[in-house]
Amino acid sequence: MSKNEKLAKLTVEQKIKLVTGKDNWSTQGYEEQGIDSIKMNDGPHGVRAEYTDENGQRKFYLTTAYPCAAACASTWNRELVHELGKHLANECAYVGTDILLGPGVNIKRTPLCGRNFEYYSEDPYLAGELAASYINGLQENGIGSCIKHFAANNQEYDRGHISSEIDERTLREIYLKPFEKAIKQSQPWAVMCSYNRINGIYASQNKKLQNDILRDEWNFEGMVISDWGATHDRGLCLKSGLDVEMPHCKETFDELSDDLRKGLISESDLDIACERIIGTAEKIAHAKSKRNCVYDKKSNREFAEKIAEESIVLLKNDDGILPIKDNVKNIAVIGRFAEQPVAQGGGSAGVVTDEIESPLTFMRQRAESKYNISYAAAYLNGHPVCAPDCVGNAIATAAMADIVIVFVGDTEKTECEGIDRTSIKLHQYMEDVIHRVTAVNENVIVVIQAGSAIDMSGWINEVKGVLFQYYGGNSSGDALTRIIFGDICPSGKLAETFPTSLEDTPTAKFDSYPGNGPSVVYNEGLMVGYRYYDTAKVKTLFPFGYGLSYTSFEYSDMHLSSSDISNGEEITVSFNVKNTGECDGKETVQLYIEEIAPCTFRPRNELKNFTKVSLKAGEEKRVELKVGHDDFAYYSVALNDWHVNGGRYRIKLGASVEDIRLSSVVNVSR
Ligand code: GLC
């Protein structure tokens, strides 16, 4: 039966029921008309699905908690994120989920946003590239993606009502760009609208976003669903391009029936939405043959560790304190998070899982008889101290060691959906532990488990090493251990700027967060993340794209396939990368463009490509990156379209946005 034949067999009542959820996690199905129900589950870092056991009890499948999106972004590895999609698809197939509610691609506008752990980056190019990789990995294996939250949901504070007031150019270049890239490069089967308003209009009833841009400009072919409870005027949502209201809402049937009766909506409005839902159900049915329903827990957990290994960022390594050297004998491990790591952020992205690896367990196994590992909790998860002597015991332990590894971080209680952080510093009691440990031992390494930038200015000069592991999911214990003992070389790089303080962030400088009642004005405009710090030359703690290695890399011999580029063309940027150190490693090379003497305001640097190169000690490779004419475009409000200013641009290759190694000039024609 064709889509139209199925649609023709539906009564009006059935159509109204089809455009709202059947329950919390699925749409209505109509067997007689050949329309399958669609099952959707959270979340981006692993599928969370419930079932009813033989005793009628509500249970959750135990699945894999993969490293959070912010951790995946720190891998800068498209192929790894693509493979994550495959593993997630396997677990979705196992629990019977048709569409996974992810990835989340909202831009990290302020480090205070409670859901930053769930999002990739402050940069739209990086966020869009990784989202496309994730979506393709999922959908190639028979499971749909629902990219979210469309759009400009960049804070949790008052997310259900606040209006994100954004100028058109900023909206296009920064906040919509990750969605645009992902949709053009991977066609997710669904898009989830956000809770907030954009320039006064709720996302769920925003015709410009859901019809004019998403469908008419970007050719999105799938269905738009609401965030859970994000609809207000259901009839207006329907006419504005929202196809499915989630979850089921019993009042909607009467509301839409009334609207139909009053002529506020028409049956053809219903037909348009129903057709998209039926089309998605058919897409799902056709893709089922691609699913690997044999749940391979071992493979999935091993892969989670592979991501964790590449996501951990080495931020400081004075005196080469890391990796642990052979002449070290006594290692003190301080902090509860070593024993009970914070593996996930809080909220709907939470995965019900088992066997979360403890770094301490793995470190003890790895140490064997070679190192003596002593441990002191120093604090309980979320509580200042478990007892006064607890801290004292930790300090005494630290004093007797050759090296101290202090575990600190945030928790799912403060980095969580529905709330924003109130500070980007560590909890005071954790900073106190660091101060007291460094007072008795000069060889201190700090390991941070958190979901977004941390202000380390209060203590970083007292320690020699800092590792940032984000929320690493199930398998971060082994990954972290292997990096600490040098079995592997750290290769993570920051996908967000770490500012020196909250006061230095653009939203603080422009006083544009959390807003003034009904709205939050994005008056920092394009000045988001490194676009601000780099252009305004504001010092950062650690810049966008930064991450150290145990080895070193040299870039040389940059060449452009052409020194001119015209509309519709692309050029190849080739260069050498050499591992000039003693151990094998991986280097992420970032490609930025800068317009020389722009005729309109532009950020100094804009990321337009990147690649991660694996190199053995001493090895050199020739690497190529493409740059297209469109990459030089900015969004012209005057033209209401993307526009390329003709002129000279620098193409730069950097190890971070502040560490540009090579550059060449190219002549770009309009
Ligand atoms: C939540 C979240 C969204 C999630 C959905 C279902 O409110 O905003 O990300 O997928 O509801 O739990």
Residues whose N, C-alpha, C, O or C-beta is under 5 A from the ligand:
A	BS01	GLC	D42 L101 D227 W228 S348
